[in-house]
Amino acid sequence: LKKAHGESKFFQKQVSKCYNNVMSVKQLKEVLQPNFLNNALVAVYGAYLWLKENDLTFANTISGDDMLIKAIGAMIEKPSVLSALQMQYKHIMVDEAQDLNKSQHIFFGLIAGTINPGNLLPFTDGRPMKAKSFVLIGDDKQAIYEFRGATPQTFIEKSDLLQGEFKTAIIPTNFRS
């Protein structure tokens, strides 16, 4: 029974990680080496996504992960929602940004105007962002949420993606101690 509970927790964490990284079943299958556990994960994730779309008992529930995905969906499907959020939030500051997962990066990027709602990738045409300031604060050496899909490497690469709109400031003094 303990082993089954441990496997259940494993699948729960992995499904949440995939969902927060906005992965399709096809994408998951492409990144995993085929073996029994990975094949089972692909099947469980596929079943989870199917249930969320097709089973009324599942479709009428919202998890913490769903809130973020649904907010992103609303910004993409209804440009007026995205525009209203961009007009309301001109200064965006995210602390502990090294612990953001892909969906959180997309969420903040859409509001700041650095992410293209058509493909969920950063704009590459040099357009100015919608926000007056977009500040990510973090320390990649203190990342602790990789198990939930956090991508400290994305935090590190942000300045390159935005072609110099971001400035990296190294603060050598630890003000917490």
C-alpha positions as a Markdown table, in Angstrom:
| # | Residue | x | y | z |
|---|---|---|---|---|
| 1 | Leu | 0.0 | 0.0 | 0.0 |
| 2 | Lys | 2.9 | 2.4 | 0.8 |
| 3 | Lys | 4.4 | 1.7 | -2.6 |
| 4 | Ala | 1.2 | 2.5 | -4.4 |
| 5 | His | 0.8 | 5.7 | -2.4 |
| 6 | Gly | 4.3 | 6.7 | -3.4 |
| 7 | Glu | 3.7 | 6.0 | -7.0 |
| 8 | Ser | 0.4 | 8.0 | -6.8 |
| 9 | Lys | 2.3 | 11.0 | -5.4 |
| 10 | Phe | 4.9 | 10.6 | -8.2 |
| 11 | Phe | 2.3 | 10.7 | -10.9 |
| 12 | Gln | 0.5 | 13.6 | -9.2 |
| 13 | Lys | 3.7 | 15.7 | -9.1 |
| 14 | Gln | 4.6 | 14.8 | -12.6 |
| 15 | Val | 1.2 | 15.6 | -14.1 |
| 16 | Ser | 1.2 | 18.9 | -12.3 |
| 17 | Lys | 4.7 | 19.7 | -13.6 |
| 18 | Cys | 3.6 | 18.8 | -17.2 |
| 19 | Tyr | 0.4 | 20.8 | -16.9 |
| 20 | Asn | 2.2 | 23.9 | -15.5 |
| 21 | Asn | 4.8 | 23.7 | -18.3 |
| 22 | Val | 1.9 | 23.8 | -20.8 |
| 23 | Met | 2.9 | 20.4 | -22.4 |
| 24 | Ser | 0.8 | 18.4 | -24.7 |
| 25 | Val | 0.8 | 14.6 | -24.5 |
| 26 | Lys | 2.7 | 14.5 | -27.7 |
| 27 | Gln | 5.4 | 16.8 | -26.3 |
| 28 | Leu | 5.7 | 14.8 | -23.2 |
| 29 | Lys | 6.1 | 11.6 | -25.2 |
| 30 | Glu | 8.8 | 13.2 | -27.3 |
| 31 | Val | 11.0 | 14.2 | -24.3 |
| 32 | Leu | 10.7 | 10.9 | -22.4 |
| 33 | Gln | 12.7 | 7.8 | -23.0 |
| 34 | Pro | 10.3 | 4.9 | -23.6 |
| 35 | Asn | 10.1 | 2.6 | -20.5 |
| 36 | Phe | 7.4 | 1.3 | -18.3 |
| 37 | Leu | 7.2 | 4.2 | -15.9 |
| 38 | Asn | 7.5 | 6.9 | -18.6 |
| 39 | Asn | 4.9 | 5.2 | -20.7 |
| 40 | Ala | 2.6 | 5.0 | -17.7 |
| 41 | Leu | 3.2 | 8.7 | -17.0 |
| 42 | Val | 2.2 | 9.6 | -20.6 |
| 43 | Ala | -1.0 | 7.5 | -20.2 |
| 44 | Val | -1.9 | 9.0 | -16.9 |
| 45 | Tyr | -1.3 | 12.6 | -18.2 |
| 46 | Gly | -3.3 | 11.9 | -21.3 |
| 47 | Ala | -6.2 | 10.5 | -19.2 |
| 48 | Tyr | -6.0 | 13.5 | -16.9 |
| 49 | Leu | -6.2 | 16.0 | -19.8 |
| 50 | Trp | -9.0 | 13.9 | -21.4 |
| 51 | Leu | -11.0 | 13.9 | -18.1 |
| 52 | Lys | -10.6 | 17.6 | -17.7 |
| 53 | Glu | -12.1 | 18.2 | -21.1 |
| 54 | Asn | -14.8 | 15.4 | -21.2 |
| 55 | Asp | -15.9 | 14.3 | -17.8 |
| 56 | Leu | -18.4 | 16.6 | -16.2 |
| 57 | Thr | -17.3 | 15.7 | -12.7 |
| 58 | Phe | -13.7 | 16.7 | -13.6 |
| 59 | Ala | -14.7 | 19.6 | -15.9 |
| 60 | Asn | -16.5 | 21.4 | -13.1 |
| 61 | Thr | -13.5 | 21.4 | -10.8 |
| 62 | Ile | -10.6 | 23.9 | -10.8 |
| 63 | Ser | -7.3 | 23.1 | -9.3 |
| 64 | Gly | -4.6 | 25.7 | -8.3 |
| 65 | Asp | -2.8 | 24.8 | -11.6 |
| 66 | Asp | -6.1 | 25.4 | -13.5 |
| 67 | Met | -6.5 | 28.9 | -12.2 |
| 68 | Leu | -3.3 | 30.0 | -13.9 |
| 69 | Ile | -3.9 | 28.1 | -17.1 |
| 70 | Lys | -7.4 | 29.4 | -17.3 |
| 71 | Ala | -6.2 | 33.0 | -16.8 |
| 72 | Ile | -3.7 | 32.6 | -19.6 |
| 73 | Gly | -6.5 | 31.1 | -21.8 |
| 74 | Ala | -8.7 | 34.1 | -21.1 |
| 75 | Met | -6.0 | 36.5 | -22.1 |
| 76 | Ile | -5.4 | 34.6 | -25.3 |
| 77 | Glu | -9.0 | 34.0 | -26.3 |
| 78 | Lys | -10.2 | 37.5 | -25.3 |
| 79 | Pro | -7.7 | 40.2 | -26.4 |
| 80 | Ser | -9.8 | 42.7 | -24.5 |
| 81 | Val | -9.0 | 40.9 | -21.3 |
| 82 | Leu | -5.3 | 41.0 | -22.0 |
| 83 | Ser | -5.5 | 44.7 | -23.1 |
| 84 | Ala | -7.3 | 45.6 | -19.9 |
| 85 | Leu | -4.7 | 43.9 | -17.7 |
| 86 | Gln | -1.9 | 45.5 | -19.7 |
| 87 | Met | -3.5 | 48.9 | -19.1 |
| 88 | Gln | -4.0 | 48.3 | -15.4 |
| 89 | Tyr | -0.5 | 46.8 | -14.6 |
| 90 | Lys | 2.2 | 49.1 | -15.9 |
| 91 | His | 4.8 | 48.1 | -13.4 |
| 92 | Ile | 5.4 | 44.4 | -12.8 |
| 93 | Met | 7.8 | 43.1 | -10.2 |
| 94 | Val | 8.2 | 39.3 | -9.5 |
| 95 | Asp | 10.2 | 38.2 | -6.5 |
| 96 | Glu | 11.8 | 34.7 | -6.3 |
| 97 | Ala | 11.6 | 34.6 | -10.1 |
| 98 | Gln | 14.1 | 31.7 | -10.3 |
| 99 | Asp | 11.2 | 29.6 | -9.0 |
| 100 | Leu | 8.7 | 30.4 | -11.9 |
| 101 | Asn | 7.5 | 27.6 | -14.1 |
| 102 | Lys | 6.7 | 28.0 | -17.8 |
| 103 | Ser | 3.0 | 28.9 | -17.3 |
| 104 | Gln | 4.0 | 31.6 | -14.7 |
| 105 | His | 6.6 | 33.1 | -17.1 |
| 106 | Ile | 3.9 | 33.1 | -19.8 |
| 107 | Phe | 1.3 | 34.8 | -17.5 |
| 108 | Phe | 3.6 | 37.6 | -16.5 |
| 109 | Gly | 5.1 | 37.9 | -20.0 |
| 110 | Leu | 1.6 | 38.3 | -21.5 |
| 111 | Ile | 0.7 | 41.1 | -19.1 |
| 112 | Ala | 4.1 | 42.8 | -19.6 |
| 113 | Gly | 3.7 | 42.5 | -23.4 |
| 114 | Thr | 6.8 | 40.5 | -24.0 |
| 115 | Ile | 5.1 | 37.3 | -24.9 |
| 116 | Asn | 3.2 | 36.8 | -28.2 |
| 117 | Pro | -0.3 | 35.5 | -27.4 |
| 118 | Gly | -0.4 | 33.8 | -30.8 |
| 119 | Asn | 2.4 | 31.4 | -30.1 |
| 120 | Leu | 3.3 | 32.0 | -26.4 |
| 121 | Leu | 6.9 | 32.8 | -27.3 |
| 122 | Pro | 8.7 | 36.0 | -26.7 |
| 123 | Phe | 8.3 | 38.7 | -29.4 |
| 124 | Thr | 11.4 | 38.8 | -31.6 |
| 125 | Asp | 10.5 | 41.9 | -33.7 |
| 126 | Gly | 12.0 | 44.5 | -31.4 |
| 127 | Arg | 8.7 | 45.9 | -30.3 |
| 128 | Pro | 8.6 | 47.7 | -26.9 |
| 129 | Met | 6.9 | 45.9 | -24.1 |
| 130 | Lys | 3.5 | 47.2 | -22.9 |
| 131 | Ala | 4.6 | 47.6 | -19.2 |
| 132 | Lys | 6.7 | 50.6 | -18.2 |
| 133 | Ser | 8.8 | 48.2 | -16.1 |
| 134 | Phe | 9.1 | 44.5 | -15.7 |
| 135 | Val | 11.4 | 43.4 | -12.9 |
| 136 | Leu | 12.3 | 39.8 | -12.1 |
| 137 | Ile | 14.2 | 39.4 | -8.8 |
| 138 | Gly | 15.8 | 36.1 | -8.0 |
| 139 | Asp | 18.9 | 34.1 | -7.4 |
| 140 | Asp | 19.3 | 31.0 | -9.7 |
| 141 | Lys | 21.4 | 29.4 | -7.0 |
| 142 | Gln | 18.5 | 29.4 | -4.6 |
| 143 | Ala | 16.0 | 27.7 | -6.9 |
| 144 | Ile | 13.9 | 25.2 | -4.8 |
| 145 | Tyr | 10.8 | 24.6 | -6.9 |
| 146 | Glu | 12.3 | 22.7 | -9.9 |
| 147 | Phe | 10.2 | 19.7 | -8.8 |
| 148 | Arg | 7.1 | 21.8 | -9.7 |
| 149 | Gly | 8.4 | 22.8 | -13.1 |
| 150 | Ala | 10.4 | 25.9 | -12.1 |
| 151 | Thr | 13.0 | 26.7 | -14.7 |
| 152 | Pro | 15.8 | 28.8 | -13.2 |
| 153 | Gln | 17.6 | 28.6 | -16.6 |
| 154 | Thr | 14.7 | 30.6 | -18.1 |
| 155 | Phe | 15.2 | 33.3 | -15.4 |
| 156 | Ile | 18.9 | 33.4 | -16.3 |
| 157 | Glu | 18.2 | 33.7 | -20.1 |
| 158 | Lys | 15.5 | 36.4 | -19.9 |
| 159 | Ser | 17.9 | 39.3 | -20.7 |
| 160 | Asp | 19.1 | 37.5 | -23.9 |
| 161 | Leu | 15.5 | 36.7 | -24.9 |
| 162 | Leu | 14.5 | 40.4 | -24.6 |
| 163 | Gln | 17.4 | 41.7 | -26.5 |
| 164 | Gly | 18.8 | 43.8 | -23.7 |
| 165 | Glu | 15.6 | 45.3 | -22.4 |
| 166 | Phe | 16.4 | 43.7 | -19.1 |
| 167 | Lys | 19.4 | 44.7 | -17.1 |
| 168 | Thr | 21.1 | 42.2 | -14.8 |
| 169 | Ala | 22.4 | 43.6 | -11.5 |
| 170 | Ile | 24.6 | 41.5 | -9.3 |
| 171 | Ile | 24.1 | 42.3 | -5.6 |
| 172 | Pro | 27.2 | 40.9 | -3.8 |
| 173 | Thr | 25.9 | 41.7 | -0.3 |
| 174 | Asn | 23.5 | 39.3 | 1.4 |
| 175 | Phe | 21.0 | 41.6 | 3.1 |
| 176 | Arg | 19.1 | 38.8 | 4.7 |
| 177 | Ser | 21.7 | 37.8 | 7.2 |
